[in-house]
């Protein structure tokens, strides 16, 4: 995994076209990285999709948090 990142998507203009290309923002040890080439953005979009697929749903997340909180109280 490459660490935290944000995919910035901008609103469409009056003509329905993107006002700016999607851009990936990644903060690094020596500075920020901005990627706006379609191939780079697509790789991060796919990574984001994989992360979403691995996530628990809302009910399962709530249950896991409650379980962890109960264990910490012991």
Secondary structure, 3 states (H helix, E strand, C coil): CCCCCEEECCCECCCCCECCCCEEEEEECCEEEEECCHHHHHHHHHHHHHHHHHCCCHHHHHHHHHHHHHHHHC
